[in-house]
Each structure stands twice: as structure tokens, then as C-alpha cells.
Amino acid sequence: MSKPKFYAWYCNGDQGIELSWADCRAIVSGRNARYRGFSTRQEAIDWLEGGAVYGKKKVKKQAALSDYPKDAIFFDAGTGRGRGTEVNVTDRKGVPIVHLAKPKFPLTEFGTVLLPKGKTNNFGELLGCFYALRIANANQIKSIYGDSDLVISYWSKNWVSAEKRSTDPDLALLAEWTAKELRTFNANGGSLKHIPGRINPADLGFHRD
């Protein structure tokens, strides 16, 4: 592991990221603080957003997720198992629920959806968002979370570049369907938000602890 370059700290509601251990030590010394070094700023941010919790990944997730709505839905996509792009939609406990969306692609033994060869991870993220919205709209659920800024901020709203539309018509069509579901979701008071990948219960990125 590379030498830490960013030092995150948390103390009594205050938090920050320092660029040297000396600066971090000066802040946390003599205080009931939690602190940890990271190789990238994003990892430091994710740790703070996840509650600055020590311990095993599962324990960390459980502690961080306690602030999220109990009936929230989470989505993700990944290729970590080496079998192609998988799509996952879960509840807050990490229980797979993607089958409730009646996907046309096959389900795996893990309760995920396995996409055809050639489908990208970003396509999977958008499909996961679509499935989550479909499930939420059918069950009056108001909160959905994912860790893809591209999908949440752009593609779910059908904001897809002309170049992308021409090179990937399947994604362009999926973006249109997703935006339609999102409009219904928002009209009913729903909220689609970002969650750090490290604490996403639907995570298929297999983030390191």
C-alpha cells in the first residue's frame, strides 16, 4: 500500500482532511478524535462520509447506514467476480431485491443480474438505477441511493451526449426509460442521491477496507 498522503480526522462533529501527519496530529492530539491516513483524497472523503468508523468493513457499513431510511433502496454494478457486468439492487441490509423489477436478463446465484457480454459497467449502473426506480415506484418507496455520479446527475435525467447516443443506442433508450421512471418518482416525493461506494450495501466494486 502506498504511503498515506491525506489524513482525515473527526472529533465531536468537526472533521477535516490534512496533507501531512504533523498537521493532523496537531489537531487531534489530546482530543477524543478518530483519524486515519489514505492514499487519495476521495478515500478520505468516503471514510468521513461513512461516519469515520473504525473496524471491519461490515461493521463500518452497518454503523454508517443507520442514518439512512430503513426502507431505502440501493443499486450498483460491477465486474469484480470476473464473469461480466453484474447489476445489484438491495435493501438497507444488503438483501438482493432486483428480482422485484422483473428483469429480462438472467439472475445469478447471488441475486444479481448478469448482463450480456459487451455491456459496460456504466450501462449496468444505469440499469440498476432503472430497476431501483421501478421497484420504488411500485412500492411507494421514497429514497434511492447509488454511487455513480454519472448516472445520478446526468444519465438518469436523460442527459446523454449525442456521441454516446449514436455509439450506444441501447443506453440511449435505457436513459429515456429511466428518466420517465425518475419523473414519476420525483413527482411522488422521491429522492435519488449519492452514497459512498464503501458503504453502499449493493456494492459490487469490492472496495478495500
N, C-alpha and C positions, 0 to 999 in steps of 0.2 A: 504494500500500500504506500502511496506517495506521502511525503511529509505534509502534515496539515498546513494550510495557508490561510484558512478562515476559522475564527474562533467564536462560536455562538455562546451566548450566556443568557440566563433567565433568573430573575430574582424579584419576588413579590410583585409580579405583574409587569415589571420592567424587563426589557430584553434588548439585545443588540448583537452585532457581528463586528469583531475586531480583526485587524490584519496581522497582529502579532500576539504571541502568548504573553509578552510583557504587558501589553495594553490590557489584555483580558484579565490577567492576574491582578492588575491594579484595581480593576473594577470589582472583582468577585472576592478578593481577599478579605477575610473576616466577616463575610456575609453568608447567609444561608442560601447560597446560589447553586444553580446547576449550569454546567458548562461542558463544551465538547469541541474538539478540533475536526475540521473537514477539509478535504482537498479542493472542493468547489464551493462557491457562494450558494448555489442552488441547493446543495445538500444541507448547508447550514440553515437556509430559509425553511426547507422542508422539516427539519428537526424542530425548529421553533414553532412552525405552524402545527406540527403534530403534538405540541404540548411540552416539548423539551423533556421527554420521558426517557429514563434510562431503562436498561433491561432488554429482554428478548423481544424480537420483532412482534410476536403475537401479543405479548403483554402491552407493548407500546401502542399497537393499533387499538386494542380494547380501551385503553385509557383515553386516547385521543378521540375515538369515535363516540365516547359517552356524551359529547356535546352536540352530536348530530341527531336529527329527528329519528325516532325509533322505527318509523315506517319508511324511511328514505330508501331510495333505490340507487345502486352504484353500477357503473359499467367500465369496461376496459377491453383491450385487445392486446395480443402478444404472440410472439413466436418462440418463446423460451423453451418449449418442450421439443422443438426441432421437427415438428410434424406439419408445419404450415401455420397460417394465421388462425388463431382461435379468438372467439368473442365470448365475453363473460358478462352476465348481469346478475347481481346478487342483492340480498337484503343486507341490513347493517351487520348481521352476524356472519356474513360471507356465504350464506346458503344460496346456491345457484337457483335462479328463477327464470332464466331466459326461455325455458320451455313454455312459459305462460304467454309469450308473444307469438307462439306457433310459427317458429322459423322454418323456412323452406330448406335450409341446409341441415345436414345431419348433426345430431347431438353426440358428444363424446361420452366416455365413461366418467368424466369429471363434471358433467353437466354443462359443458361449454358447447359452442357451435364451431364446427370446423369448416373453414371456407375453402373453396376450390383453389387449386394451385394457381399462383399468379396474383391472387388478391393481396393487396398490401396491408400493412399494419394500420395505416391511416384509414383505409377503406373499412377495416374492421372496427376501428374506433367509432366511425360514423354509423356503422350498422348497429353497434352496441348502443349508441345514443338513440337510434330509431327504435330499437327493441324496448329500451327503458321507457321511452315516451309512450309507446303503445301500451305497455303494462300499466304505467301510471295513469293514463287517461281512462283505462278500463276499470281501474280500482280506486279512483278518487285520491290518488297519492300526490302530494304537493311538492316533494323535494327529490331532485335527481342530482347526482354528483359523478363527475368523471375527471380524469387527469390530463385530458388533451385540450390545450388552449385553442388549437386549430379548429377542432370540432365544435367546441362550446362557443367560441367567439365568432366563427365565420361559417363553416360548412353547415351547421345545424340551422342557420338562418338563410340557407341557400346562397350564401356569398361565396361563390366558386369562380375562379378566374376563367376567362374564355379559353385560354390554352388548356387548362385542366378539363374543361367540358369537352373539348374536341378530342383529347387524347384518352379520356376515360368516361365514355357516355354512361356506363353503369353507375359510376359515382355521381355524375350529374343528376341522374334520375333519382338516386337514393337521397341526394341532398334536397330535392324537391319534396319527396315524401316526408323526409324528416322535418323540414320547415313547416309543412302542413300540420304534422302532429304537434310541433312546438307551438304553433299559433293557438291550437286548442288547449294545450297545456297551460300556456300563459294566460289565456282568457279565463281559465278556471282557477287562477291564483297560484299556479305552479311556478317553481323556481329551479332553473338549471344552473349549477355552479361548479366551480373548480375545487378539487380536493388533491392534496399532495399524493403522488404515486405511492409513497412509502406507507401510507395509512389507508389507502383505498382497499376496502375488503374484497373488491372484484379484481384486484391487481393480478395481471398476467405478465408483468415485467420482471418479476422475481427480484425486486430491489434488494440490495445488500443491507444488512442490519447496521 
